[in-house]
Amino acid sequence: MNPTQTTQQPPATQQSFGLQGVGQAFGRALASQCHPRMLFAMLMPFLIVLGAVIVLVSVALGPLTAWLNQQVTDSSLLIDANEWLVSLGLFSLLSVKAWLLSLTALLLLLPASGILGLAVAAVFVMPLVVSHLSRHRYADVAKQGEYGFVVSFWNALWVSVVFMLGWVLTLPFWLFPPLGLLVSLLWWTFAFSRMMRLDSIVEHASAAERKILLARHGTGFWVIGLFCACLNLFPPAWVFLPVFSGLVYTHYGLASLRQLRSEMH
């Protein structure tokens, strides 16, 4: 073997594995989703999202719309933007202000409900998912993680805060529908991948193993998040997506951890 070639190869723990194992994780997740325990686990995040939507829309929609109306009325930026659109012969923002304000309020409240459901699934439902799969398919993968609940809670908190801040800051992109849809996909990909990837391995992987897995399989974790974000565009998917995404990530994460440990022994 050429010594020069050997030194040019990155360490095995730093190599990117791309999409290896992603399709298999989805196939296994579909089978696992049909288990009665996993079907029952869908109820918690779904009921929380449904309740949050009902409460936020019924209680917060009116005050939020009124507040947005006040901000818009006092905004010189809106007046300038309105004059610019009229000068181009497009439309007047003032003529669609009521509709635009209601849509903006919904674009704030619905994602807030969704990220709340995802955070609840990550902190409280994922342990059920991980426990179920670790007993039935990954019994040979020993638990070496520490402070799982604390790590999971902190991760869910900062991801939720960054998601909502980013969502609010990028709301103007919804004035240009293709960009709004693209930004929505990117933010939900961020939420799924950053939240679920850690929770899938936090109980089993040590801190050092987590670092290696996230580096090696970052592309796979991200692609799973993108697929889940695409499903999230369809409201019927909201019923099963929090648990299903957890199953996909757990299958992918624990299988990757098993492979890593086999390589290191």
N, C-alpha and C positions, 0 to 999 in steps of 0.2 A: 504493500500500500504506500502511496506517495505521501510523505509527511506533510508536504505543503497542502495537499487536498484535505488532510485531516484537520489541520489548524484552521482551514477556511470554513469548516462546517460548524454551525452553532451548536451549543450544548443541547442535548435531547430535551431537557426541561424547558428550553426557550423556543423550540421550534413551534411554528404555527401549524395546527392540524386542519385548518380550513373548515370545510363542511363535513368532515368525516364524522359519521354517526348521527347526523342531524335527521336524516330520513328515517333511520331506525328508531330514533327517539319518538318521532311522531307516530310511527306504527305501533310501538309499544304503548304510547299514551292513549291511543284510541281503544286498545284492548283493555287497559286499566280503567278507563273512564266508565266502562260498563259494569264494573264491580258495584254491588249495592252500597258499600261504604262510601265510595267516591260519588255516587249519585246523591247520597244523602249530604255529603260535604258541600255540594253545590248550593244548598239552601242558604247557608249563612251569608256569603258575600252577595248573593242575588237579592235576598231580603233587605240587606243593609243598603245596597245601591237603590233598590226600589223605594225604600223608606226615605232615603236621603233625597231622591228626586222629588217625591211627593211633598216632603217638608220644605225643601228649598224653593220649589216652584210656587207653592201655595203661600209661603211666609216671606220669602226673600225676593221673589220676582218683582213685586210691586215697588218696594222701597229701592231696590237696585236700579230698576228702570227710572224711577224718579231722580235718583242721584245722578245717573248717567245723563239724564235730560238736562239737569242743572249744569253739569260739567260741560256738556256740549253747547248749551246756550251761552255760556260765558267764555267759550273758547274762540280766540281769534284765529287759531289754526284751522278750525272747521270753516269759518267764514272765508278765509283765504282759499282753502281747498274747494269750497263750494263755488266761489267765483271762477277758479281755474277750470273746474269741470264744465260750468256753464259757458265759459269762453270757448271751450273746445266743441261746444254743441252736443254734449253728452246728456247729462241730467243734473238736476239740483238735489243736493243732499238734504236740503230742508224739506223737499217735497216727500221724501221717503224717511224722514227722521223717526217717526213713530215706529215704523216697521223695522228700521235699522237698530233702534234702541232695544226693542224686544228681542231681536235676533242676537244682539250682543250680550244681553243678559242671559239668554239661554246658552250661548257659547261659553259663558263663564260658569254657570251653575251645573250644566250636565257633565263637563269634565271634572268638576270638583266632586260630584257624586261618584263618577267612575274611578277616580284615583283613590277615593276613600275606600271603595269596595276592593280595589286591588291591594291597598295597604293592609286591610283587614285580612284578606286572603293570604298575603305574604306572612303576616305575623301569627295569625291564629289558625288558618286552614293548612298552610304548608307543613306544619309539624304533623298533621294527620296524614297528609299525602306522603311525606317522607317516611313516617312510621309504617304506613301500609306497604310501601314499595320495599323498604329495607327488610321487612320480614319475609316478603314473598319472592323477591328477585335478587336482592342485594344483601342477603344475610351474611355473606362472606366479607362485606366491606365494614370494617370496624369503625365505631364512632370515636374520633379523636378530636372533635371540635370542643371549644370551651366558650362559655357565656353566650350560647346560641340565641337565647331570647333577647338579650341586651343588644347584641350585634344586629339581629334582625330588626328590632324596633328602631334602633338608631338609623339603620339603612333605609327603612321604609319612611321614616320622618324626613330625612334630608332629600330623598328622591321626590317625595310628594311636594315639598316646599319648592324645590328647583323646578319641578314640572309645572306647578301653578304659576310661579313667577314667569317662567319662560312662555307659558301659554298666554298670559295677559300681555306680555311685551310684544308678542307676535300676532295679536289679534288684528292689527291693520292689514295683515296679509289676506284676511278673508274678504277684503274689498276686491281682491283679484282671485276668484275661486280656484283656479289651478294651484296657485301658490298656497292658498289656505289649506287645501286638501293635503298638499305635500308636507307642509309644516306640521299638520295634525298627525300624519303618519310618522314623521320623525320624532315628535314628542312622545307619542305612545310607544314607539320602538324603544326610546330611551327609558320610559317608565317600566315596561315589561322586562327589558334586558337587565337594567341596573338593579331592579328589585328582586326578580325571581332567580337570577343566576346565583346570587349569594345565598338566598334561602335554601336553594336546592342542595347545597354542599356544606352549609355552616355547621350542622350537627356532626358530620362525619369527617370533614377535612380539617387538618390543623391549619394554623395561620400561614405556615410556609407552603403547605399543599394548596391552599386557596390561591395564593399568589401565583403559583406555577400554573394552576388550572385556568385562571382568568387570562393569563398571558398566552397559553397554548391554544385555548378554545374561544378566544374573544370573538372571532368571526362567527363561529357556530352559535354562540349565545346571542349575538346581534341579529343573525338571520332568523333565529327562532322568534325573537322579539318583533322583527319586521313582519313575519307571517301572522303573528298574533295581533299586531296593530292593524293589518289589513282585515282580519276577521272582525276586529272591533268596530269597523265601519258599519257593520250590519247589526242592528239592535237585537235580533233574536240570539246572536252569539253572546250577548251579555249574560245570558242565563248560565252557560257552561264555561265561558272563557277563563274566569279566574282560576277554577280548579283544573281545567284542561291544560292551560299554560303551565301551571305548577307541575302537572304530571310530565309534560314534555321536558321541562327544565330539569326535573329530578332524575328522569331516566337518562338524560344526556349528561348531567353533572356526575351522578354516581357511577355510570359506566365509564366516564372519563377518569374518575378517581380510581376505580378498580384497575384500569389500564396503567395509570401512572404508578401505582404501588407495585404492580407486577413487573414494571420496568426497573424499579429501584431496588428490587430484591433478587 
